[in-house]
Amino acid sequence: MLIRAARLTPGDRELARRLVATMAEVFDQGCEPLSDDYIDRLLAREDFWAIAASVDDQPVGGLTAYTIPMTFSRSWGIALAGTVKRHQ
């Protein structure tokens, strides 16, 4: 069993397509087919993050996010398991 969690890049087009389908299924939302060009452009963006967790190359979870510059502070925070990590 191969377990992998990684940020997707333009070379991960098919995994990205499967991740989107998995997320649509989990959230019970329809999903129109995405073109190869759209997926490639999205994955090439430095401000777009697609993280896929897969088992034997089948997505089992993931997330998508955009990097947005902070306007009120240069610090960032991440909350995990009831704790908050802050960076200045």
Sequence and secondary structure as in RCSB ss.txt:
>XXXX:A:sequence
MLIRAARLTPGDRELARRLVATMAEVFDQGCEPLSDDYIDRLLAREDFWAIAASVDDQPVGGLTAYTIPMTFSRS
WGIALAGTVKRHQ
>XXXX:A:secstr
  EEEEE  GGGHHHHHHHHHHHHHHTT       HHHHHHHHH TTEEEEEEEETTEEEEEEEEE    SS S 
EEEEETTEEEEE 
